[in-house]
Amino acid sequence: MTDNKTLAVDPKLLEILVCPLTKGPLIFDRENNELVSKSAGLAFPIRNGIPIMLMDEAREIDETQG
């Protein structure tokens, strides 16, 4: 049985995706299954292997972490 939360995102897709707010790069956070935009301070969820790049779905992150 496969856990949908752990499905991989296509690496080629990760190369072309950018933050919808800043158009800056995204970092794949494997632990939280999110794409992180440090410039915007937002993390976008990945569900069933699909990045959800909607502002309404993003969560704010603490820029002082890490």
N, C-alpha and C positions, 0 to 999 in steps of 0.2 A: 504494500500500500504506500503510495507516494503522498507526502505532506505537501500541499499546494504552496505553503509558505516558503518551501525550500527550493522551488523550481528555479533553475538558472535563467538569467537574462542573456540573450544573445550578445556576445562581446562586441560584435559589429554594431549593434544597436546602441550599446553604451558609448561607442566612439563618436557617434553622430548626435546623440542627444545633448541638449544644452538646457540651462535653466530658462523657463518661460518668462521669468521676470527680468533677469539681468543678461540673458544670452551667454552667460559664463559657463565654465566647465562644471560637470557634476562628478562627484566621487561616490563610488559604489560602497555602501556600508553593508557588508555581508551579514554581520551580527544582527542588525536591525532590519535587514532586507529593505533598504531604502536607498534612494539617490539623494545625495546631500549637495546643496549649493551653499558653500561657505560664504560667498559674496552676498547672497540674499538672506542667509540665516534660516534656510528652510530645508526640510527633508521631505522628499516625495516617496510615498509608499510604492512597493512593487507587489502586485497581487496576481497570483497564478502565472508568474513569469512576465507580467506586463506592467511596465512603469506607468503609474497614474500621475500624469504631469499637469494636474489641475490645481490652481491656487487654493480652491476650497478644500482639497484633500491634503494639502501640505501641512506639516506641523512646524512650528517655530522651534529652532534649536538654540541652545546656549552657546554663543560664539567663544566663550572663555574655556569651554571644554576642549581637551586634547590639544 
